[in-house]
Amino acid sequence: MLKLTRLVAVVAALAALSTAALAERVLRVDEVAVGELDPAKASDYADSMLMFNVYDTLVLPRQGGPGHVPHLAESWEQSGNDYTFKLRSDVKFQSGNSMTAEDVVFSMERMQTIGQGLSFLFVDVESIEALDAHTVRISLSRPYAPFLSSLVRLPIVDKALVMANLGEGEGEMKDWGQAYLSANGGGSGAYMVESHNPQDETVMVKNPGYFLPISDMAPDRVRLRYGLEAATVRTLVAQGEHDITSQWLPPEVKRALVSDGNQILTEGGTGSFYFKLNSQKAPFDDVHCRLAVANAYDYTSGLKLVEIAEGVAEGTPSTGAISVGMFGANPADQTLSRDLDGAKAHLAQCMHDPADFSIEISWIAEVPVEERFALLLQANLAEIGIKSSITKIPWAVFSSNVESAENTPHVSQLFVTAVTGDPDTLLWGQYHSTAAGTWQSAEHLNDSEVDSLLEAGRTATTDEGREEAYAALNQRLQAIAASVYVFDRQTVFVGRPGINVPALSDPEMAFGLDSMGFAFRLIEVE
């Protein structure tokens, strides 16, 4: 009887171990709606999380440092404006089709033709051709130094799959598969789309045929939820039913979750938070009035508004117009600080009398933390005699109003990031005169010196040349004060214990590109 009891116990233990081994590892994360799945249209943070997992790109950002490393491309050569890429021969799409040079050509042509999302990164691509099954040549119409970094935003699409699923439209290519790819995956990535509702949730499962090793501890299934309320997220995390929060939780909710024993995860170095001053509307058509605001703002108190824990905030001190770590940035110890006497001196030189105007400070309704910064700036301006009012504006209204300088508020608040990790994609869309009237460029700046330096940063053929151009641009932007550089962005998430995300917790594993830290194949779920 004793032997039988022991045998039953052993069998039960083995069964338990077998069940544990077979247990599915599930990762549950959330972001704001809407998750765009079509790689030619993707641009937002949630979209990028989908892109970097469902699709692959020719190159990837180097972890823990600057530059790029091979991914779908084994190697590349540059000769003038021509780039030649040698592709891997062992990559299969999730459909089972082999990835070839024709897929790369198709992906570029599709991106350019649809003309949405981040297609502006490829306007200088004059031609692309498949030299053989695994070699691609891309020719640019002019020098564009950040081109290699732009390729992290060209997900490679399964041409055969798309051609078999063309929707309604005109011409041979009809809709270029837009209807299909807005609901289904068409990539070679480490995760496959199981279901997709852009207003609710995308479910992804591990790709067993991925060309790179994936840890057994990586999630077998990922649930990316959209638009969860802060109270809901807090409850789900407390109940062990959610693993990593979005970046948009109010700081006090993140603080509460951390105090409950959850971990802080961070991503930073690719953007900043700005007060954008409308340079075409009085009183900010005068540089001294703009400089008065830049000097009056209390940078230290601003960071306290987004502090999560001792020494950790949703931002790091700004040193100027370019985020620390990028070409042209000032050193990390040269942080901006308040100068009330300097603010008053500049205001005295302004051609507008403070008694004659009231500043409209706006904040985006969908980003409640911005109201706190509006109130802080209002108090700071009152100390130098500038009256102001605060306006809450829905994003849809703001993005429409900003098309004209007349309808743009005196002060707008925006987070802007470099979508490729390169300063060109941080600064061109904000400050080049041709960008005025787009959502990033609420300054409506038209400065020939700024334009010239931005163009020099794009065309310089060496890192030294780019550093020189962007350093000069940094000085010029601070001198004309079209923006107040509130802080460099540091995105903060909260993760439950038992989730290991090296790219969001170890600087030597960080990618330096927004959302790349959520490469699910590199995350471990205990």
N, C-alpha and C positions, 0 to 999 in steps of 0.2 A: 504493500500500500504506500509505503514511504517513497519507493522508487517511482511509482506511478505519479505521486504528487510532484516529485522533483521533475519528472518528464513533462508534466503539464506546465509547470512553472517555466521550464526552458523553452517549450514551444510558444508560450505566451510572450516571453521576452523577445524571442526571435521575431514573432509576429509584430510586436511593437516597434522593434528596430526596422523591420521591413516597411511598416506603415510610415514611420518617420522619414525613411529614405525616399519614399515615394511622394511624400507630402509636397504639395506645390508651393513654391515660394512666390508670394504676391507682393508687389510694391504698389502702394496707393499714394498718389501725389495729386496736387490740384494747381490750377492756374486760372486766370481770368478767361472768360469766353471772348472771342470765338476761336476754336482751333481749326486753322486752315490747313487742309491736307494736301492740296495741289502744290507741288514744289515750285511752280512758276508764279504762284501768287503769295506764297508764304513770306511774312516779314516780321511778325510780332514774336513775343517770347514763347507763347504756347505753340505757335506754328514752328518755331525753331526747334523746340523739344521734339516735335514729330519728325521734322526733317532729319535731324542728326541721329535718329534711331531707325527710321524706316528706309532712309536713303543713305548712300555713301557719296563722297566727293573725291576729286582727284588728289587733293592734299588735305592735311589736317593741321591745325595749329600745334606747335610743339608744346608739350607739357612742361611747365616749370620754367619757361624762358621764351624769348622772342623767336620768330621765324616759323617755318613750316616743314613738315615731314611728309614723305610719300604715303599715299593710301591706295586709291585705285590706280594711281600712276606709280610705277616703280621708280621712275627717274624722269628728269626733264633737262632740256638745254634751251638756252636763250641766245638768239643771234639778232641783234637790233630789236625790231618790233615783232619778231617771230619766236614763238615758243613751241617746242616739239616735246610731246609727252609719250613715253613708252609705258603701255598699260600692262597690268597684271593679266595673266592668261588663265588664272584659276578661279575667277569670280563668276558666280551664277546669281541671277536675279531670283527673287522669291518664287517666281513662276517656274523656275527650272531652266529658263533661257540663259545662254552664256552671254556675259557682258563683252562687247567689242567696241572698236573705235566708232562704229556707226551709231551706237547708243549715245556716245559723247557728243557727236555732231548733232544728232537729233535733239538732245537735251538743250544744247546751246541755241539752236534754231527755234525750238519751241519757246524757250524763255524770251528771246528777242521778239518773236512774233506776237506773243500774248501781251508783252509789254507792261506787265503788272509786277507787284511785289518788289523784288530787288533787281529787276531787269536793268535799271539805270547803271548798274555796275559794269554792264557789258556793251555799252553804247559805242565803245571804241573798237570792238571786235569787227574787223573788216571782212574776215573770212575764216572758215574752219573746214578742214578736210581730213578724211581718213586716208593716211598714206598706205596703210595695210591694216590687217585685222586688229592689230594691237599698237598702232602708232597714230597719233593725232597731231596735226600742226594747226596752231591758232595764230593768225596774223592780226596785229592791231593797226589802226589807221594813224596812230601817233604814239609817242612814248607815254606809258602810263605805269609809273613805278609800283603802285599797289596792286597790279594785276594778279600776281600770284595769290595774294591774300584774298582777292575777290572770289577765287575759285572755291573757297570754303562755302560759298553761297550758290554753287551750281550743283544741285543734287542730280545724279545721273539716273535717267529714267529708262525703263525697259521699252524700247521702241516697238518691238513685235507685239507686246501686250497692249500698248496704246493703239497701235494700228488696227488691232482686232476689236477695239472698243471705242471707235470714233462715234461721237454723238452728232446731233443735228448741227448743221452749219453749211457755209458756202465753200466752194472750191474743193480741191482734192483732199485737203486735210480736215475739212468740216470744222469741228470744234477743237481739234488737236487733243481730243480725249479729256477735255476739261470736266465734263459731267462725270466721267468714270473716275478720274483721279481725285475728284473732290470727295469721293466716298470710299475709294479703295487705294491700297498701296500699290506702287509700281516700281519699287526699288530693290536694292540688294542688301539692305541694312540688316543689322543684328536682330531687329524685331519686326514682326509682321502684324498688319492691322487685322484684328478679328472682328471688330465692330467700330463704327464711328458715327457719333452724333455731335456735331460741332457746338451745340448749345448745352450738352449734358456731359458726355463722357466718350473717350476713346479707349478701347481695350486693345492691348498689343500682347503678342506671345513671342517667345524666343524663337529665332530662326535656326532650326537644326542644321541647315546647310551653309551657315555663315563661313566665310573664307578665313576668318581669324578665330583663335581659341576664345571661348567664353567660359568664365568660371562656373563651376557647378553651383556656386553660391549666388550667382547673378539671378535676378528675378525671372521666374518662368513666365509670369504674367504681370503686366503693368496696367493699372487703371488710372488714367489721367482724367480727372474730373474738372469741370469748368464752372466757374461762377459760384463757388460755395460761399455762404455767408461766414463771417468771422466767428460768430457764436457756434455755428455748426462745426467748423473746423476744430475749434477748441474742445467741443464735446467729443468729437470723433477721436481726436488724439488721446484725450483722457481715457477713453474706453478701449484704446488699443486698436482702433479701427481705421486709423489713418497714419501714414508714415512720415511724409515730408510736406510741410505747409508751402503755400505760395509765398512770394515775396511781398504781397500786398496787404498782409495782415497789419492792423494798427500796432505800433510799437508796444503798447501796454499789454496787448494780447500775447505777443511774442515773449515779453518779459514774464508773464504769468506762466506760460508753457515751459520756459526755461527754469523757472523756480520750482516747477513740478518734477524736475529731473530730466528733461529732454535736452538734446544737444543743439548747439548753434552751428549752422553751416553758412559759409560765406562765399561770395563770388564778387570780384571787383576788378577795377583797373581799365575799364573800357568806356567810361562815360562820366557824365557829371549832371548835377542838378543846377538849374539856372533860373534867375530872374531875368527875363528878356525885356529890354527897354525899347519901346517903339521910337526909333530914331527919326521917323518922319512926322511925328506929331508933337506939338509943343506940350510941355517944356523940354522934352527929351530930344528935340532937334538941336539943342545946344549941348556940346560935349561937357561943359562944366556942370550942368545940372545932372547929367548922367554920372559924372565922377563924384558928385556930392552923394548920390545914392550908394554908389559902390563903397565909399568911405564910411558912410553912416551905418551900414548894415553890421549887425553883431554876429560875426561868423561863429564864435565859440558857443554862444547861446543857441544858435541854430542847430548845431550838432547835438546838443543836449536834448532837443525835441525828438530826436530819432535814436536815442541811446537805448540799447537792448539790455546790456549788462555792463559792468565796470570795464571800460576800455574797448567796448564793442558797440558800434553804432551803424546805422544804415547809411554810412558815409564816412569819408576820411577827409581831413583838412585839405582844402584846395590851395594850390600854389599859383594858380593863374588860369589862363584860357585853355590849357591842354592838360589832360589828366596825367598824373604822375606815372612814369614808366613808358610813355609814348615819346616819339621823336619830338623834340622841341620843348618838352616839359621842364619846368623849373624843379630844382631838387626838393625832396620831400620836407626838408627842414625850413624852406622858405615859404611858410604858410601865410595866407592872407589874414589880416587882422583889422579890427575896427580903428578908425582914426577920426574921432568926432571933430577935432579942430580942423583937420584937413577937409572934412565934409563941409564945414561952415565956410572955409576959405573958398572952396570951389563954388558954393552956392552964391557967395558974394560977387563972383565973376560972371554968373549966369545972366544972360540978357533978359530973362524972364523974372518978374517979381513974384516970390512965393505967395504973396497975398492975392495974386491974381489967378491962381490955379489950384485945382484939387486933383490928385492923382487917383486913377482907377487901378486898383490892384485886383487882378482876377486869380481864381483858382479853379482847377478842373474838378467838377462835381464827383467824378468817379474815383478821385484820389483824395480822400478826406484829409490826409496828413498835410496837404498843401494849405488848408485853412490856417493851420498853426503858424506856418511861415508867413502867410499874409498878415496875420495879427502881429507877429514879431516885427515885420518890416514896417507896418503902420506905426507901431510904437517908436521904432528907430527914427522914422522920418519926422514924427511929431517933435522929437528932441531938437531938430534943426529948423523947425518952423514950417514944414511942408504938410499940408492937409491931404488926407486921402480917404477913399472909400473902398470897401471890399465887395467884390462881385463873384458869385458862384456861377460857373458856366459849364453846362454839359459839353462833353468832348465833341459831339457832332456839331454843336453850335460854334464852339471855338474854332474847329478846323475849317468851318465855312467862313466865319468872320475874318480869319487871319489872311484870307485871300486879298483883302484890301487894307492898306495902312489906316485908312479912315475908320474902319470898323474894328481894328485891332486895339485891345486895351493898352493903356500906358505901360502896365506891367503884366507880363504873362509868366506862368511858372511851368517849366517842363523838365522832364528827365530825357536826356538824349544820350544814346550810346553809339559806339562805333560798330556797325553791323558786321564788319570783317575783322575788327581788332586793330585796324590801321587808322591813323589820325585823319586821313582823307575822308573816310566815311563818317567821321565824327564832325568835321568842321566844314566841309564843302557845302553840305545841305543847309547849314545854319547861316553861313556868312558870305558865300559868293553871291554877287549881285543878281545872277541868273536864278537863284533859288528863292528870292523874295516872294512872299505870298504862299509858300508852302508851310505845312504845320510846324516844321522845325525853325522857321526863320521869322519869328514874330518881331524881330528887330527891324526888318525891312531895310537892311543895311545896303548901302551903295558906296563902297570905298575902293578906289582904284588900287591902292597899295595892298589892301587885303586880297583883292582879286589876283593881283600879280604874285603875291607870296603863296597863295593857294595853288596857283598854276605851277609855280616853281616846285612845290612839294610833290606835285603829281609827276613832273617830268624829270626831276633830278635822277641821274643815273647811278649815284652811289648813296650809301647810307649817310655818309658825311654831308653830302649835298642836301639830303632831305632834312637832316638834323639842323643844318644852318637855316634853311628856308622856314621850317616850323618854329625855330627859336625866335626868328625875326617876326614871324606872324604872331607868336605869343605876346611879344612886347607891344606890337601894334594894336592888337585887340584889347589889351589892358589899358593902353594909352587912350583909346577912343571910348572905352567902357560902354559898348553896345549891350553887354550883358553883365550881370553880377554873378560871379562864379561861386555859388553858395557852398558846394562841397563836391568832391569827387565821389562818384557812386560806389558804394559797397552794398551789394544785395545780400540780405540776410534771410535765411530760411530757418525753420526749426524742424529737427528730425527726432523721431523717437529713438530710444536706446535700441541697439541691435541692428541699426542700419549703418553701414560703412560706406561713405562717399568720399574717397580720397581726393577727387578733383575739387571738392567743396570744403575740405578740411585740412589739406596739406599743400602749402604753397608750392612745393616742388612737383606737385601733380596737377596744378591748376593749368587751365588751357588759355586764359586771357581772352576768352570770347564768350559773350553772353549765351547762356543755356547749354553750352558744350559740356559743362559739368554734369548735366543730366544724361550723359551717354550711359544708358541703362546697363550695358554689358560690363561697365566698370564699377557698378554698384553691387555691394554684397548684402544679402538679407539673411540674417541669422534665424 
